[in-house]
């Protein structure tokens, strides 16, 4: 089993930046993919970006250019750097870890609010 914990959410003004972090523990050696998702109020959870072990990050078209993910395999973490934030970026941001068996483990999410 893999335990996933997100951190770094909070209140930020439009145009600002924020860095979220995802820490994993437990059976981290079985993790083959990590990803960030977000879920805005009343909407479905959508993929922001993902990275497979040894692979390059992949980004969704909607946020490409404003976000960057970086994985530290030694620390079993995945960071999400977000720039030029907009009010519509307000959402709960979730981290997911997938194992080689296809099991997905989610964190409880961290809230990002973009407002003046």
N, C-alpha and C positions, 0 to 999 in steps of 0.2 A: 504494500500500500504506500501511496505517496501523499504526503501532507503539503498543501499549497497555501501560502499566505501572501496576500497583497498588502502593500503599504504605499504611502506617499500622496494619497488623495487629499483634497482640500478645496479651498476657495481661491480662485484666480481670476484676475480681470481679463477681459477680451484683449487679445494680442499678447498675452503673457505665455509663459512656458511652465511646464511641470514635468517632473520625472517620477514615474511610478516604478516600484520594485516588486518583484515576485521571488519569494524564497521557497525552496522545496526541501523536504526532509523525508526520511524513511527510505524506501526502495528507489532512491534516485538513480541508481545504476541501470534501472530498467526503462528510464525515460528516453524516448527517441524523438519526441517533438514537444516543443513548448509554444504557447500562443497567448496573445492578448485578444480579448473580446470586450465589447461594451454593450450596455443595454440602457437605452434612454427610456424615460417614463412612457409607458404605453406602447413601447416597441419591442421587437424581438431582439434577442442577443445576436450581435453580428461580429464577424471576424475583423480584427484590425490588422494583425500581422502574425506570422508564424515562422518558426525556424526549426529545421530538423537537425539532429546531431550531425555535426560535420558539414552541414549545408549552409546555404546563404539565406538570409531573411527574405520572406515574401510579404508584400504589402497589398492591402486592398486598395482599389483605385480611388475610393472616396477620401482616403486620408494620406495617400502617397504624397510625399514631399513635405509633409508636416510632422511626420512621426518617424522615429528610428528605434529599432529594438536591438539590444545587445545581450548576448548570452554568455555567461561565464560558466563553463562546464565544470571547472574546478570547484566553484562555490555553489553550483547548482542554482543559479539565479538567472532571472530574465528581466532586464530593465526596459522600460518604455519611455522614451523621451518625446514629449509633445510640445510643439512650438506653434506660435500664432494661433492660440486657442480662440474659439468662437463660442458664443452662447449655445449653439447647437451641439457642441461637444459635451455638454452637461450630460452625465450618465454615470452609471455604476460600471467600473472597469474590472474585468475578471481575468484571471490568469488560469490557463489550463496546462496540465502536463499529461501527455499520452505515453503509455508504455508500449513496448514492442508487441504486447498481446492485444493492443487496441483498447485498453482500459483508459478512460479519461478521468482525471482528478481535477476538481475545481476548487478554487479558493472561495471565500465568502464575498469577495469584491471590495473595492474601495471607491468611495464616492468622489467624483470630480464635479465641481460646480463652477461654471464660468459666468460671471456676472459683475456688474459694476458695484 
